[in-house]
Amino acid sequence: MKGLFILKSLHLIKSIEKNQKKIIEFVEQFSEAQELFIHNLDEVAKVTFMYIIKVTLFYFIPYLVIRSFGIQFNSVQLRF
């Protein structure tokens, strides 16, 4: 918790104890979320798969619309 003392000396935080409690609560919540994640890997896999499908469709639909207008993609030119 040396970082909290440095932040206090720089007057970026007011109370070391208050911020220390927040950090401890955050770490505990993170640990709980990690346990839920580990025990529900099948649900995580389903959500990940559905997200991949969602993103694929999100980018594939404009392609289908452009193709419906008869535009052919012979070469792709990306300009940044």
PDB file with SEQRES, HELIX, SHEET and CRYST1 records, atoms N, CA, C and O in Angstrom:
SEQRES   1 A   80  MET LYS GLY LEU PHE ILE LEU LYS SER LEU HIS LEU ILE          
SEQRES   2 A   80  LYS SER ILE GLU LYS ASN GLN LYS LYS ILE ILE GLU PHE          
SEQRES   3 A   80  VAL GLU GLN PHE SER GLU ALA GLN GLU LEU PHE ILE HIS          
SEQRES   4 A   80  ASN LEU ASP GLU VAL ALA LYS VAL THR PHE MET TYR ILE          
SEQRES   5 A   80  ILE LYS VAL THR LEU PHE TYR PHE ILE PRO TYR LEU VAL          
SEQRES   6 A   80  ILE ARG SER PHE GLY ILE GLN PHE ASN SER VAL GLN LEU          
SEQRES   7 A   80  ARG PHE                                                      
HELIX    1 AA1 LYS A    2  SER A    9  1                                   8    
HELIX    2 AA2 ILE A   16  HIS A   39  1                                  24    
HELIX    3 AA3 LEU A   41  SER A   68  1                                  28    
CRYST1    1.000    1.000    1.000  90.00  90.00  90.00 P 1           1          
ATOM      1  N   MET A   1       0.802  -1.183   0.000  1.00  0.00           N  
ATOM      2  CA  MET A   1       0.000   0.000   0.000  1.00  0.00           C  
ATOM      3  C   MET A   1       0.857   1.263   0.000  1.00  0.00           C  
ATOM      4  O   MET A   1       0.409   2.339   0.398  1.00  0.00           O  
ATOM      5  N   LYS A   2       2.090   1.108  -0.453  1.00  0.00           N  
ATOM      6  CA  LYS A   2       2.978   2.272  -0.536  1.00  0.00           C  
ATOM      7  C   LYS A   2       2.437   3.300  -1.522  1.00  0.00           C  
ATOM      8  O   LYS A   2       2.644   4.504  -1.370  1.00  0.00           O  
ATOM      9  N   GLY A   3       1.739   2.795  -2.535  1.00  0.00           N  
ATOM     10  CA  GLY A   3       1.177   3.697  -3.534  1.00  0.00           C  
ATOM     11  C   GLY A   3       0.195   4.682  -2.930  1.00  0.00           C  
ATOM     12  O   GLY A   3       0.126   5.835  -3.356  1.00  0.00           O  
ATOM     13  N   LEU A   4      -0.573   4.233  -1.931  1.00  0.00           N  
ATOM     14  CA  LEU A   4      -1.519   5.138  -1.277  1.00  0.00           C  
ATOM     15  C   LEU A   4      -0.795   6.252  -0.527  1.00  0.00           C  
ATOM     16  O   LEU A   4      -1.255   7.394  -0.512  1.00  0.00           O  
ATOM     17  N   PHE A   5       0.336   5.923   0.094  1.00  0.00           N  
ATOM     18  CA  PHE A   5       1.110   6.949   0.798  1.00  0.00           C  
ATOM     19  C   PHE A   5       1.682   7.974  -0.189  1.00  0.00           C  
ATOM     20  O   PHE A   5       1.740   9.168   0.105  1.00  0.00           O  
ATOM     21  N   ILE A   6       2.098   7.494  -1.347  1.00  0.00           N  
ATOM     22  CA  ILE A   6       2.619   8.404  -2.375  1.00  0.00           C  
ATOM     23  C   ILE A   6       1.503   9.323  -2.869  1.00  0.00           C  
ATOM     24  O   ILE A   6       1.702  10.529  -3.020  1.00  0.00           O  
ATOM     25  N   LEU A   7       0.319   8.739  -3.123  1.00  0.00           N  
ATOM     26  CA  LEU A   7      -0.809   9.556  -3.580  1.00  0.00           C  
ATOM     27  C   LEU A   7      -1.240  10.556  -2.514  1.00  0.00           C  
ATOM     28  O   LEU A   7      -1.643  11.673  -2.838  1.00  0.00           O  
ATOM     29  N   LYS A   8      -1.158  10.166  -1.255  1.00  0.00           N  
ATOM     30  CA  LYS A   8      -1.502  11.083  -0.154  1.00  0.00           C  
ATOM     31  C   LYS A   8      -0.502  12.227  -0.082  1.00  0.00           C  
ATOM     32  O   LYS A   8      -0.880  13.380   0.127  1.00  0.00           O  
ATOM     33  N   SER A   9       0.780  11.902  -0.256  1.00  0.00           N  
ATOM     34  CA  SER A   9       1.792  12.960  -0.190  1.00  0.00           C  
ATOM     35  C   SER A   9       1.675  13.926  -1.364  1.00  0.00           C  
ATOM     36  O   SER A   9       2.069  15.087  -1.253  1.00  0.00           O  
ATOM     37  N   LEU A  10       1.140  13.457  -2.481  1.00  0.00           N  
ATOM     38  CA  LEU A  10       0.927  14.319  -3.645  1.00  0.00           C  
ATOM     39  C   LEU A  10      -0.429  15.034  -3.576  1.00  0.00           C  
ATOM     40  O   LEU A  10      -0.792  15.773  -4.491  1.00  0.00           O  
ATOM     41  N   HIS A  11      -1.162  14.813  -2.501  1.00  0.00           N  
ATOM     42  CA  HIS A  11      -2.473  15.415  -2.275  1.00  0.00           C  
ATOM     43  C   HIS A  11      -3.494  15.007  -3.345  1.00  0.00           C  
ATOM     44  O   HIS A  11      -4.373  15.789  -3.708  1.00  0.00           O  
ATOM     45  N   LEU A  12      -3.363  13.777  -3.840  1.00  0.00           N  
ATOM     46  CA  LEU A  12      -4.327  13.263  -4.809  1.00  0.00           C  
ATOM     47  C   LEU A  12      -5.457  12.504  -4.128  1.00  0.00           C  
ATOM     48  O   LEU A  12      -6.538  12.362  -4.699  1.00  0.00           O  
ATOM     49  N   ILE A  13      -5.220  12.019  -2.921  1.00  0.00           N  
ATOM     50  CA  ILE A  13      -6.265  11.396  -2.121  1.00  0.00           C  
ATOM     51  C   ILE A  13      -6.244  12.019  -0.728  1.00  0.00           C  
ATOM     52  O   ILE A  13      -5.223  12.544  -0.282  1.00  0.00           O  
ATOM     53  N   LYS A  14      -7.395  11.952  -0.046  1.00  0.00           N  
ATOM     54  CA  LYS A  14      -7.481  12.550   1.288  1.00  0.00           C  
ATOM     55  C   LYS A  14      -7.278  11.522   2.392  1.00  0.00           C  
ATOM     56  O   LYS A  14      -6.572  11.786   3.365  1.00  0.00           O  
ATOM     57  N   SER A  15      -7.893  10.353   2.244  1.00  0.00           N  
ATOM     58  CA  SER A  15      -7.879   9.371   3.316  1.00  0.00           C  
ATOM     59  C   SER A  15      -7.287   8.057   2.831  1.00  0.00           C  
ATOM     60  O   SER A  15      -7.794   7.448   1.889  1.00  0.00           O  
ATOM     61  N   ILE A  16      -6.229   7.631   3.470  1.00  0.00           N  
ATOM     62  CA  ILE A  16      -5.603   6.361   3.114  1.00  0.00           C  
ATOM     63  C   ILE A  16      -6.516   5.204   3.511  1.00  0.00           C  
ATOM     64  O   ILE A  16      -6.672   4.251   2.748  1.00  0.00           O  
ATOM     65  N   GLU A  17      -7.118   5.280   4.691  1.00  0.00           N  
ATOM     66  CA  GLU A  17      -7.961   4.201   5.190  1.00  0.00           C  
ATOM     67  C   GLU A  17      -9.174   3.971   4.290  1.00  0.00           C  
ATOM     68  O   GLU A  17      -9.525   2.830   3.989  1.00  0.00           O  
ATOM     69  N   LYS A  18      -9.812   5.063   3.864  1.00  0.00           N  
ATOM     70  CA  LYS A  18     -10.993   4.965   3.011  1.00  0.00           C  
ATOM     71  C   LYS A  18     -10.639   4.310   1.677  1.00  0.00           C  
ATOM     72  O   LYS A  18     -11.366   3.439   1.198  1.00  0.00           O  
ATOM     73  N   ASN A  19      -9.536   4.722   1.086  1.00  0.00           N  
ATOM     74  CA  ASN A  19      -9.122   4.153  -0.196  1.00  0.00           C  
ATOM     75  C   ASN A  19      -8.634   2.720  -0.033  1.00  0.00           C  
ATOM     76  O   ASN A  19      -8.806   1.899  -0.933  1.00  0.00           O  
ATOM     77  N   GLN A  20      -8.030   2.418   1.106  1.00  0.00           N  
ATOM     78  CA  GLN A  20      -7.579   1.058   1.366  1.00  0.00           C  
ATOM     79  C   GLN A  20      -8.786   0.124   1.463  1.00  0.00           C  
ATOM     80  O   GLN A  20      -8.738  -0.999   0.961  1.00  0.00           O  
ATOM     81  N   LYS A  21      -9.863   0.575   2.101  1.00  0.00           N  
ATOM     82  CA  LYS A  21     -11.090  -0.219   2.181  1.00  0.00           C  
ATOM     83  C   LYS A  21     -11.678  -0.454   0.798  1.00  0.00           C  
ATOM     84  O   LYS A  21     -12.148  -1.551   0.499  1.00  0.00           O  
ATOM     85  N   LYS A  22     -11.655   0.577  -0.047  1.00  0.00           N  
ATOM     86  CA  LYS A  22     -12.175   0.437  -1.412  1.00  0.00           C  
ATOM     87  C   LYS A  22     -11.367  -0.596  -2.197  1.00  0.00           C  
ATOM     88  O   LYS A  22     -11.932  -1.398  -2.942  1.00  0.00           O  
ATOM     89  N   ILE A  23     -10.064  -0.575  -2.029  1.00  0.00           N  
ATOM     90  CA  ILE A  23      -9.206  -1.526  -2.742  1.00  0.00           C  
ATOM     91  C   ILE A  23      -9.479  -2.942  -2.273  1.00  0.00           C  
ATOM     92  O   ILE A  23      -9.567  -3.863  -3.086  1.00  0.00           O  
ATOM     93  N   ILE A  24      -9.616  -3.124  -0.959  1.00  0.00           N  
ATOM     94  CA  ILE A  24      -9.895  -4.452  -0.412  1.00  0.00           C  
ATOM     95  C   ILE A  24     -11.245  -4.960  -0.907  1.00  0.00           C  
ATOM     96  O   ILE A  24     -11.360  -6.131  -1.272  1.00  0.00           O  
ATOM     97  N   GLU A  25     -12.272  -4.104  -0.928  1.00  0.00           N  
ATOM     98  CA  GLU A  25     -13.589  -4.490  -1.438  1.00  0.00           C  
ATOM     99  C   GLU A  25     -13.511  -4.869  -2.913  1.00  0.00           C  
ATOM    100  O   GLU A  25     -14.133  -5.842  -3.339  1.00  0.00           O  
ATOM    101  N   PHE A  26     -12.751  -4.105  -3.692  1.00  0.00           N  
ATOM    102  CA  PHE A  26     -12.611  -4.395  -5.115  1.00  0.00           C  
ATOM    103  C   PHE A  26     -11.948  -5.752  -5.328  1.00  0.00           C  
ATOM    104  O   PHE A  26     -12.382  -6.528  -6.179  1.00  0.00           O  
ATOM    105  N   VAL A  27     -10.910  -6.040  -4.567  1.00  0.00           N  
ATOM    106  CA  VAL A  27     -10.212  -7.320  -4.709  1.00  0.00           C  
ATOM    107  C   VAL A  27     -11.132  -8.471  -4.313  1.00  0.00           C  
ATOM    108  O   VAL A  27     -11.111  -9.523  -4.952  1.00  0.00           O  
ATOM    109  N   GLU A  28     -11.935  -8.288  -3.273  1.00  0.00           N  
ATOM    110  CA  GLU A  28     -12.875  -9.329  -2.867  1.00  0.00           C  
ATOM    111  C   GLU A  28     -13.931  -9.562  -3.943  1.00  0.00           C  
ATOM    112  O   GLU A  28     -14.262 -10.709  -4.241  1.00  0.00           O  
ATOM    113  N   GLN A  29     -14.463  -8.497  -4.528  1.00  0.00           N  
ATOM    114  CA  GLN A  29     -15.448  -8.634  -5.601  1.00  0.00           C  
ATOM    115  C   GLN A  29     -14.828  -9.311  -6.815  1.00  0.00           C  
ATOM    116  O   GLN A  29     -15.470 -10.131  -7.472  1.00  0.00           O  
ATOM    117  N   PHE A  30     -13.582  -8.968  -7.111  1.00  0.00           N  
ATOM    118  CA  PHE A  30     -12.895  -9.588  -8.238  1.00  0.00           C  
ATOM    119  C   PHE A  30     -12.730 -11.078  -8.001  1.00  0.00           C  
ATOM    120  O   PHE A  30     -12.917 -11.880  -8.916  1.00  0.00           O  
ATOM    121  N   SER A  31     -12.381 -11.449  -6.782  1.00  0.00           N  
ATOM    122  CA  SER A  31     -12.207 -12.866  -6.450  1.00  0.00           C  
ATOM    123  C   SER A  31     -13.522 -13.630  -6.593  1.00  0.00           C  
ATOM    124  O   SER A  31     -13.543 -14.745  -7.114  1.00  0.00           O  
ATOM    125  N   GLU A  32     -14.616 -13.029  -6.131  1.00  0.00           N  
ATOM    126  CA  GLU A  32     -15.925 -13.661  -6.264  1.00  0.00           C  
ATOM    127  C   GLU A  32     -16.301 -13.830  -7.731  1.00  0.00           C  
ATOM    128  O   GLU A  32     -16.799 -14.883  -8.129  1.00  0.00           O  
ATOM    129  N   ALA A  33     -16.068 -12.810  -8.526  1.00  0.00           N  
ATOM    130  CA  ALA A  33     -16.384 -12.885  -9.964  1.00  0.00           C  
ATOM    131  C   ALA A  33     -15.531 -13.937 -10.651  1.00  0.00           C  
ATOM    132  O   ALA A  33     -16.003 -14.636 -11.549  1.00  0.00           O  
ATOM    133  N   GLN A  34     -14.292 -14.051 -10.238  1.00  0.00           N  
ATOM    134  CA  GLN A  34     -13.405 -15.055 -10.811  1.00  0.00           C  
ATOM    135  C   GLN A  34     -13.895 -16.458 -10.487  1.00  0.00           C  
ATOM    136  O   GLN A  34     -13.849 -17.342 -11.343  1.00  0.00           O  
ATOM    137  N   GLU A  35     -14.362 -16.672  -9.266  1.00  0.00           N  
ATOM    138  CA  GLU A  35     -14.915 -17.971  -8.883  1.00  0.00           C  
ATOM    139  C   GLU A  35     -16.160 -18.295  -9.700  1.00  0.00           C  
ATOM    140  O   GLU A  35     -16.315 -19.423 -10.167  1.00  0.00           O  
ATOM    141  N   LEU A  36     -17.053 -17.315  -9.879  1.00  0.00           N  
ATOM    142  CA  LEU A  36     -18.240 -17.530 -10.707  1.00  0.00           C  
ATOM    143  C   LEU A  36     -17.860 -17.874 -12.138  1.00  0.00           C  
ATOM    144  O   LEU A  36     -18.464 -18.747 -12.761  1.00  0.00           O  
ATOM    145  N   PHE A  37     -16.864 -17.186 -12.646  1.00  0.00           N  
ATOM    146  CA  PHE A  37     -16.391 -17.421 -14.008  1.00  0.00           C  
ATOM    147  C   PHE A  37     -15.865 -18.842 -14.152  1.00  0.00           C  
ATOM    148  O   PHE A  37     -16.180 -19.527 -15.125  1.00  0.00           O  
ATOM    149  N   ILE A  38     -15.074 -19.281 -13.199  1.00  0.00           N  
ATOM    150  CA  ILE A  38     -14.466 -20.616 -13.271  1.00  0.00           C  
ATOM    151  C   ILE A  38     -15.530 -21.704 -13.165  1.00  0.00           C  
ATOM    152  O   ILE A  38     -15.438 -22.723 -13.850  1.00  0.00           O  
ATOM    153  N   HIS A  39     -16.541 -21.504 -12.314  1.00  0.00           N  
ATOM    154  CA  HIS A  39     -17.553 -22.535 -12.094  1.00  0.00           C  
ATOM    155  C   HIS A  39     -18.633 -22.538 -13.164  1.00  0.00           C  
ATOM    156  O   HIS A  39     -19.452 -23.457 -13.192  1.00  0.00           O  
ATOM    157  N   ASN A  40     -18.664 -21.548 -14.041  1.00  0.00           N  
ATOM    158  CA  ASN A  40     -19.681 -21.474 -15.096  1.00  0.00           C  
ATOM    159  C   ASN A  40     -19.035 -21.348 -16.471  1.00  0.00           C  
ATOM    160  O   ASN A  40     -19.441 -20.510 -17.277  1.00  0.00           O  
ATOM    161  N   LEU A  41     -18.044 -22.167 -16.735  1.00  0.00           N  
ATOM    162  CA  LEU A  41     -17.343 -22.070 -18.024  1.00  0.00           C  
ATOM    163  C   LEU A  41     -18.243 -22.393 -19.203  1.00  0.00           C  
ATOM    164  O   LEU A  41     -18.059 -21.840 -20.288  1.00  0.00           O  
ATOM    165  N   ASP A  42     -19.223 -23.288 -19.011  1.00  0.00           N  
ATOM    166  CA  ASP A  42     -20.126 -23.589 -20.125  1.00  0.00           C  
ATOM    167  C   ASP A  42     -20.972 -22.376 -20.500  1.00  0.00           C  
ATOM    168  O   ASP A  42     -21.215 -22.131 -21.681  1.00  0.00           O  
ATOM    169  N   GLU A  43     -21.419 -21.622 -19.506  1.00  0.00           N  
ATOM    170  CA  GLU A  43     -22.170 -20.399 -19.785  1.00  0.00           C  
ATOM    171  C   GLU A  43     -21.295 -19.344 -20.449  1.00  0.00           C  
ATOM    172  O   GLU A  43     -21.743 -18.629 -21.345  1.00  0.00           O  
ATOM    173  N   VAL A  44     -20.061 -19.251 -20.010  1.00  0.00           N  
ATOM    174  CA  VAL A  44     -19.123 -18.297 -20.608  1.00  0.00           C  
ATOM    175  C   VAL A  44     -18.879 -18.660 -22.067  1.00  0.00           C  
ATOM    176  O   VAL A  44     -18.813 -17.779 -22.924  1.00  0.00           O  
ATOM    177  N   ALA A  45     -18.747 -19.937 -22.349  1.00  0.00           N  
ATOM    178  CA  ALA A  45     -18.546 -20.387 -23.730  1.00  0.00           C  
ATOM    179  C   ALA A  45     -19.755 -20.049 -24.593  1.00  0.00           C  
ATOM    180  O   ALA A  45     -19.600 -19.622 -25.736  1.00  0.00           O  
ATOM    181  N   LYS A  46     -20.967 -20.239 -24.051  1.00  0.00           N  
ATOM    182  CA  LYS A  46     -22.184 -19.910 -24.809  1.00  0.00           C  
ATOM    183  C   LYS A  46     -22.252 -18.416 -25.114  1.00  0.00           C  
ATOM    184  O   LYS A  46     -22.553 -18.017 -26.239  1.00  0.00           O  
ATOM    185  N   VAL A  47     -21.971 -17.598 -24.110  1.00  0.00           N  
ATOM    186  CA  VAL A  47     -22.027 -16.151 -24.303  1.00  0.00           C  
ATOM    187  C   VAL A  47     -20.974 -15.706 -25.313  1.00  0.00           C  
ATOM    188  O   VAL A  47     -21.242 -14.850 -26.155  1.00  0.00           O  
ATOM    189  N   THR A  48     -19.783 -16.281 -25.231  1.00  0.00           N  
ATOM    190  CA  THR A  48     -18.715 -15.940 -26.177  1.00  0.00           C  
ATOM    191  C   THR A  48     -19.110 -16.324 -27.599  1.00  0.00           C  
ATOM    192  O   THR A  48     -18.902 -15.551 -28.534  1.00  0.00           O  
ATOM    193  N   PHE A  49     -19.674 -17.509 -27.761  1.00  0.00           N  
ATOM    194  CA  PHE A  49     -20.114 -17.957 -29.080  1.00  0.00           C  
ATOM    195  C   PHE A  49     -21.195 -17.034 -29.640  1.00  0.00           C  
ATOM    196  O   PHE A  49     -21.153 -16.663 -30.813  1.00  0.00           O  
ATOM    197  N   MET A  50     -22.161 -16.666 -28.800  1.00  0.00           N  
ATOM    198  CA  MET A  50     -23.227 -15.776 -29.254  1.00  0.00           C  
ATOM    199  C   MET A  50     -22.685 -14.391 -29.612  1.00  0.00           C  
ATOM    200  O   MET A  50     -23.167 -13.758 -30.552  1.00  0.00           O  
ATOM    201  N   TYR A  51     -21.697 -13.927 -28.872  1.00  0.00           N  
ATOM    202  CA  TYR A  51     -21.087 -12.631 -29.184  1.00  0.00           C  
ATOM    203  C   TYR A  51     -20.369 -12.680 -30.532  1.00  0.00           C  
ATOM    204  O   TYR A  51     -20.444 -11.731 -31.313  1.00  0.00           O  
ATOM    205  N   ILE A  52     -19.679 -13.780 -30.802  1.00  0.00           N  
ATOM    206  CA  ILE A  52     -18.995 -13.924 -32.091  1.00  0.00           C  
ATOM    207  C   ILE A  52     -20.009 -13.933 -33.231  1.00  0.00           C  
ATOM    208  O   ILE A  52     -19.783 -13.302 -34.264  1.00  0.00           O  
ATOM    209  N   ILE A  53     -21.117 -14.635 -33.056  1.00  0.00           N  
ATOM    210  CA  ILE A  53     -22.179 -14.656 -34.062  1.00  0.00           C  
ATOM    211  C   ILE A  53     -22.740 -13.246 -34.258  1.00  0.00           C  
ATOM    212  O   ILE A  53     -22.951 -12.811 -35.391  1.00  0.00           O  
ATOM    213  N   LYS A  54     -22.979 -12.539 -33.160  1.00  0.00           N  
ATOM    214  CA  LYS A  54     -23.532 -11.183 -33.230  1.00  0.00           C  
ATOM    215  C   LYS A  54     -22.617 -10.247 -34.014  1.00  0.00           C  
ATOM    216  O   LYS A  54     -23.080  -9.511 -34.885  1.00  0.00           O  
ATOM    217  N   VAL A  55     -21.335 -10.271 -33.712  1.00  0.00           N  
ATOM    218  CA  VAL A  55     -20.390  -9.385 -34.387  1.00  0.00           C  
ATOM    219  C   VAL A  55     -20.257  -9.763 -35.857  1.00  0.00           C  
ATOM    220  O   VAL A  55     -20.165  -8.890 -36.720  1.00  0.00           O  
ATOM    221  N   THR A  56     -20.246 -11.051 -36.141  1.00  0.00           N  
ATOM    222  CA  THR A  56     -20.158 -11.502 -37.532  1.00  0.00           C  
ATOM    223  C   THR A  56     -21.357 -11.000 -38.334  1.00  0.00           C  
ATOM    224  O   THR A  56     -21.197 -10.470 -39.434  1.00  0.00           O  
ATOM    225  N   LEU A  57     -22.545 -11.167 -37.784  1.00  0.00           N  
ATOM    226  CA  LEU A  57     -23.734 -10.688 -38.486  1.00  0.00           C  
ATOM    227  C   LEU A  57     -23.754  -9.172 -38.605  1.00  0.00           C  
ATOM    228  O   LEU A  57     -24.205  -8.628 -39.614  1.00  0.00           O  
ATOM    229  N   PHE A  58     -23.269  -8.493 -37.580  1.00  0.00           N  
ATOM    230  CA  PHE A  58     -23.239  -7.033 -37.596  1.00  0.00           C  
ATOM    231  C   PHE A  58     -22.420  -6.513 -38.776  1.00  0.00           C  
ATOM    232  O   PHE A  58     -22.782  -5.510 -39.392  1.00  0.00           O  
ATOM    233  N   TYR A  59     -21.322  -7.189 -39.088  1.00  0.00           N  
ATOM    234  CA  TYR A  59     -20.487  -6.751 -40.202  1.00  0.00           C  
ATOM    235  C   TYR A  59     -20.864  -7.415 -41.525  1.00  0.00           C  
ATOM    236  O   TYR A  59     -20.493  -6.913 -42.586  1.00  0.00           O  
ATOM    237  N   PHE A  60     -21.588  -8.525 -41.485  1.00  0.00           N  
ATOM    238  CA  PHE A  60     -21.947  -9.227 -42.710  1.00  0.00           C  
ATOM    239  C   PHE A  60     -23.179  -8.609 -43.372  1.00  0.00           C  
ATOM    240  O   PHE A  60     -23.299  -8.647 -44.596  1.00  0.00           O  
ATOM    241  N   ILE A  61     -24.082  -8.049 -42.593  1.00  0.00           N  
ATOM    242  CA  ILE A  61     -25.306  -7.460 -43.153  1.00  0.00           C  
ATOM    243  C   ILE A  61     -25.000  -6.294 -44.100  1.00  0.00           C  
ATOM    244  O   ILE A  61     -25.594  -6.248 -45.177  1.00  0.00           O  
ATOM    245  N   PRO A  62     -24.111  -5.352 -43.768  1.00  0.00           N  
ATOM    246  CA  PRO A  62     -23.790  -4.309 -44.754  1.00  0.00           C  
ATOM    247  C   PRO A  62     -23.200  -4.871 -46.046  1.00  0.00           C  
ATOM    248  O   PRO A  62     -23.447  -4.347 -47.132  1.00  0.00           O  
ATOM    249  N   TYR A  63     -22.422  -5.938 -45.917  1.00  0.00           N  
ATOM    250  CA  TYR A  63     -21.866  -6.585 -47.111  1.00  0.00           C  
ATOM    251  C   TYR A  63     -22.998  -7.114 -47.993  1.00  0.00           C  
ATOM    252  O   TYR A  63     -22.965  -6.947 -49.212  1.00  0.00           O  
ATOM    253  N   LEU A  64     -23.990  -7.746 -47.386  1.00  0.00           N  
ATOM    254  CA  LEU A  64     -25.122  -8.262 -48.158  1.00  0.00           C  
ATOM    255  C   LEU A  64     -25.916  -7.144 -48.812  1.00  0.00           C  
ATOM    256  O   LEU A  64     -26.379  -7.294 -49.943  1.00  0.00           O  
ATOM    257  N   VAL A  65     -26.077  -6.028 -48.120  1.00  0.00           N  
ATOM    258  CA  VAL A  65     -26.800  -4.885 -48.693  1.00  0.00           C  
ATOM    259  C   VAL A  65     -26.048  -4.349 -49.903  1.00  0.00           C  
ATOM    260  O   VAL A  65     -26.658  -4.073 -50.936  1.00  0.00           O  
ATOM    261  N   ILE A  66     -24.736  -4.198 -49.789  1.00  0.00           N  
ATOM    262  CA  ILE A  66     -23.932  -3.706 -50.910  1.00  0.00           C  
ATOM    263  C   ILE A  66     -23.999  -4.673 -52.085  1.00  0.00           C  
ATOM    264  O   ILE A  66     -24.113  -4.255 -53.238  1.00  0.00           O  
ATOM    265  N   ARG A  67     -23.926  -5.972 -51.784  1.00  0.00           N  
ATOM    266  CA  ARG A  67     -24.023  -6.964 -52.857  1.00  0.00           C  
ATOM    267  C   ARG A  67     -25.408  -6.937 -53.503  1.00  0.00           C  
ATOM    268  O   ARG A  67     -25.529  -7.219 -54.695  1.00  0.00           O  
ATOM    269  N   SER A  68     -26.443  -6.607 -52.750  1.00  0.00           N  
ATOM    270  CA  SER A  68     -27.793  -6.562 -53.314  1.00  0.00           C  
ATOM    271  C   SER A  68     -27.940  -5.435 -54.329  1.00  0.00           C  
ATOM    272  O   SER A  68     -28.806  -5.502 -55.200  1.00  0.00           O  
ATOM    273  N   PHE A  69     -27.100  -4.393 -54.229  1.00  0.00           N  
ATOM    274  CA  PHE A  69     -27.095  -3.322 -55.217  1.00  0.00           C  
ATOM    275  C   PHE A  69     -26.262  -3.671 -56.435  1.00  0.00           C  
ATOM    276  O   PHE A  69     -26.180  -2.876 -57.370  1.00  0.00           O  
ATOM    277  N   GLY A  70     -25.645  -4.836 -56.445  1.00  0.00           N  
ATOM    278  CA  GLY A  70     -24.891  -5.305 -57.596  1.00  0.00           C  
ATOM    279  C   GLY A  70     -23.450  -4.834 -57.626  1.00  0.00           C  
ATOM    280  O   GLY A  70     -22.796  -4.935 -58.664  1.00  0.00           O  
ATOM    281  N   ILE A  71     -22.947  -4.330 -56.537  1.00  0.00           N  
ATOM    282  CA  ILE A  71     -21.556  -3.870 -56.488  1.00  0.00           C  
ATOM    283  C   ILE A  71     -20.647  -5.074 -56.260  1.00  0.00           C  
ATOM    284  O   ILE A  71     -20.858  -5.869 -55.344  1.00  0.00           O  
ATOM    285  N   GLN A  72     -19.634  -5.190 -57.114  1.00  0.00           N  
ATOM    286  CA  GLN A  72     -18.680  -6.295 -57.001  1.00  0.00           C  
ATOM    287  C   GLN A  72     -17.414  -5.813 -56.302  1.00  0.00           C  
ATOM    288  O   GLN A  72     -16.968  -4.685 -56.512  1.00  0.00           O  
ATOM    289  N   PHE A  73     -16.854  -6.655 -55.491  1.00  0.00           N  
ATOM    290  CA  PHE A  73     -15.589  -6.351 -54.835  1.00  0.00           C  
ATOM    291  C   PHE A  73     -14.480  -7.106 -55.544  1.00  0.00           C  
ATOM    292  O   PHE A  73     -14.235  -8.276 -55.248  1.00  0.00           O  
ATOM    293  N   ASN A  74     -13.809  -6.446 -56.479  1.00  0.00           N  
ATOM    294  CA  ASN A  74     -12.701  -7.079 -57.161  1.00  0.00           C  
ATOM    295  C   ASN A  74     -11.402  -6.927 -56.355  1.00  0.00           C  
ATOM    296  O   ASN A  74     -10.593  -7.850 -56.273  1.00  0.00           O  
ATOM    297  N   SER A  75     -11.232  -5.772 -55.782  1.00  0.00           N  
ATOM    298  CA  SER A  75     -10.076  -5.540 -54.929  1.00  0.00           C  
ATOM    299  C   SER A  75     -10.508  -4.626 -53.806  1.00  0.00           C  
ATOM    300  O   SER A  75     -11.347  -3.743 -53.983  1.00  0.00           O  
ATOM    301  N   VAL A  76      -9.937  -4.848 -52.684  1.00  0.00           N  
ATOM    302  CA  VAL A  76     -10.274  -4.038 -51.521  1.00  0.00           C  
ATOM    303  C   VAL A  76      -9.159  -3.032 -51.316  1.00  0.00           C  
ATOM    304  O   VAL A  76      -7.985  -3.397 -51.248  1.00  0.00           O  
ATOM    305  N   GLN A  77      -9.529  -1.765 -51.218  1.00  0.00           N  
ATOM    306  CA  GLN A  77      -8.562  -0.720 -50.972  1.00  0.00           C  
ATOM    307  C   GLN A  77      -8.928  -0.033 -49.670  1.00  0.00           C  
ATOM    308  O   GLN A  77      -9.994   0.569 -49.541  1.00  0.00           O  
ATOM    309  N   LEU A  78      -8.039  -0.134 -48.724  1.00  0.00           N  
ATOM    310  CA  LEU A  78      -8.259   0.520 -47.437  1.00  0.00           C  
ATOM    311  C   LEU A  78      -7.424   1.767 -47.384  1.00  0.00           C  
ATOM    312  O   LEU A  78      -6.219   1.726 -47.629  1.00  0.00           O  
ATOM    313  N   ARG A  79      -8.050   2.873 -47.067  1.00  0.00           N  
ATOM    314  CA  ARG A  79      -7.347   4.138 -46.955  1.00  0.00           C  
ATOM    315  C   ARG A  79      -7.512   4.661 -45.537  1.00  0.00           C  
ATOM    316  O   ARG A  79      -8.623   4.770 -45.018  1.00  0.00           O  
ATOM    317  N   PHE A  80      -6.401   4.976 -44.937  1.00  0.00           N  
ATOM    318  CA  PHE A  80      -6.430   5.494 -43.568  1.00  0.00           C  
ATOM    319  C   PHE A  80      -5.923   6.912 -43.555  1.00  0.00           C  
ATOM    320  O   PHE A  80      -5.865   7.537 -42.496  1.00  0.00           O  
TER     321      PHE A  80                                                      
END                                                                             
